[in-house]
Amino acid sequence: MRFSGFRVIQQALTGHKGWGPLWRNPEPQPAYDFVIVGGGGHGLATAFYLAREFGKARIAVLEKGWIGSGNIGRNTTIIRSNYLLPGNQPFYEFSMKLWERLEQETNFNAMVSQRGIVNLFHSDAQRDAYRRRGNAMKLSGADARLVGQDTLREMLPYLNFDNARFPIKGALIQDRAGTARHDGVAWGYARAADRLGVDILQNCEVTGFRREQGRVTGVETTRGPIGAGRVGVAVAGSSSRVMGLAGLRLPLESHVLQAFVSEGLKPVLDNVVTFGAGHFYVSQSDKGGLVFGGDLDGYNSYAQRGNLPTVEDVAECGMALMPMIGKARLLRSWGGIMDMSMDGSPIIDRTPVEGLYLNGGWCYGGFKATPASGFAFAHLLATDTPHPTSAAYRLDRFARGAVIDEKGVGAQPNLH
Ligand SMILES: Cc1cc2nc3c(=O)[nH]c(=O)nc-3n(C[C@H](O)[C@H](O)[C@H](O)COP(=O)(O)OP(=O)(O)OC[C@H]3O[C@@H](n4cnc5c(N)ncnc54)[C@H](O)[C@@H]3O)c2cc1C
């Protein structure tokens, strides 16, 4: 069934009895040409683009839990392409362009909302850095504008402009950035991939890799062995564990990141706002909750929950930025497992094991990358060559010293 306004009206008039499941629940086949491990945003997008752009058939996505159970359903939903470095900026701008047509291409309302992102700066040096970033964005076709305090006071009058420690001097704004409903993105890709014949196998955990003469020929799963021509692993926070099953050690660490949502409020915040003097970002969901987050908890963990010191730190940042947030009650908080790379940038590459490919190292910026990551990984799986926008995301870049350190903080994953 195609979704449309007409369909919504028709269903409303007939008691909503005609909606079917969004995707099939098939039994695993003995073998596929392409097996994608991980039914998060990146795995599902990969399967969709493999089928649609590269005309590949016989594709399966293997998910150990249910669709949307991982980080794709846990993030703070921010999408943007305000990157500085040449290895990153064209890739994220490609992603932004794919976001802009995602809903038409998948025929699904993912609530993509280009409400703009406002990156605040608090010093002259930071303004210069943001100006440089804005220029880099423009060079790769993205939009950016620098605004001063006067404009900001009109846009966001409740910000703490005159905070003695962190006075707000202006902002870099990307108007095309914004938010998308995170689990809607997973459901949209899953449904669209299913319609192209992709088998989505939930409750199907990969527990090992089958190999013949060194080459991966399939996977062992909790639903039995499945043969594969090529295997693409896109399991985000579980990357080290899953690739460990193939004997590979990755330049990644797993960390917890928490997110928070307040009780529903009347519309108060039109954009995404980020604090430039601490790690804090906030937007308002369509239900009215203020959705916000901050830094990693700072220790390695596979737990999908965090601890109180980070809650306090995030709350302090929020209060420094917009004291009115102190009046809102916190409704929920949760955590997700981040695959932090040593330079803060991702990996989309072949591995030393023939037939095995890796998509990982997204740190806490992988949601915005979902469309481009899926497209580029599909390109790699289909053609065995990197997509031009992801050519820098090689696994051996750490050995070569060709790191892509967007923040310039060095080889310490918890700082990225
Ligand atoms: C609190 C929080 C806030 C964030 N905010 C943002 C943001 O605002 N903007 C942004 O760009 N990014 C953000 N991120 C990061 C972003 O969510 C992730 O980088 C991205 O979702 C990771 O890719 P994914 O969707 O494929 O991951 P996931 O959804 O985690 O998918 C991986 C899947 O692999 C499955 N899996 C694991 N092991 C196996 C196995 N052995 N067999 C089969 N399946 C397996 C898991 O169950 C999981 O479903 C945030 C993350 C968190 C946690």
The ligand as an ORCA input file, in Angstrom:
! r2SCAN-3c Opt
* xyz 0 1
  C      21.539      9.541     23.304
  C      22.018      9.632     21.886
  C      21.901     10.815     21.184
  C      22.342     10.926     19.867
  N      22.104     12.071     19.163
  C      22.442     12.156     17.866
  C      22.076     13.312     17.104
  O      21.384     14.204     17.586
  N      22.486     13.384     15.813
  C      23.227     12.400     15.254
  O      23.613     12.544     14.094
  N      23.531     11.250     15.928
  C      23.146     11.114     17.218
  N      23.416      9.954     17.911
  C      24.198      8.883     17.268
  C      23.365      7.986     16.366
  O      22.165      7.622     16.996
  C      24.191      6.738     16.008
  O      25.482      7.117     15.561
  C      23.545      5.920     14.899
  O      22.174      5.726     15.163
  C      24.262      4.586     14.779
  O      23.854      3.856     13.644
  P      22.588      2.846     13.622
  O      21.348      3.630     13.527
  O      22.790      1.892     12.512
  O      22.754      2.134     15.031
  P      21.793      1.159     15.844
  O      20.377      1.591     15.779
  O      22.400      0.980     17.185
  O      21.899     -0.169     14.973
  C      22.796     -1.221     15.202
  C      21.978     -2.481     15.359
  O      22.828     -3.624     15.353
  C      22.209     -4.589     16.147
  N      23.181     -5.623     16.509
  C      24.200     -5.528     17.389
  N      24.851     -6.712     17.457
  C      24.243     -7.545     16.589
  C      24.447     -8.918     16.228
  N      25.436     -9.622     16.765
  N      23.620     -9.454     15.306
  C      22.614     -8.745     14.755
  N      22.363     -7.450     15.080
  C      23.179     -6.876     15.986
  C      21.675     -3.811     17.337
  O      20.646     -4.506     18.005
  C      21.201     -2.525     16.680
  O      19.803     -2.543     16.399
  C      22.968      9.818     19.244
  C      23.064      8.604     19.934
  C      22.574      8.503     21.236
  C      22.634      7.186     21.956
*
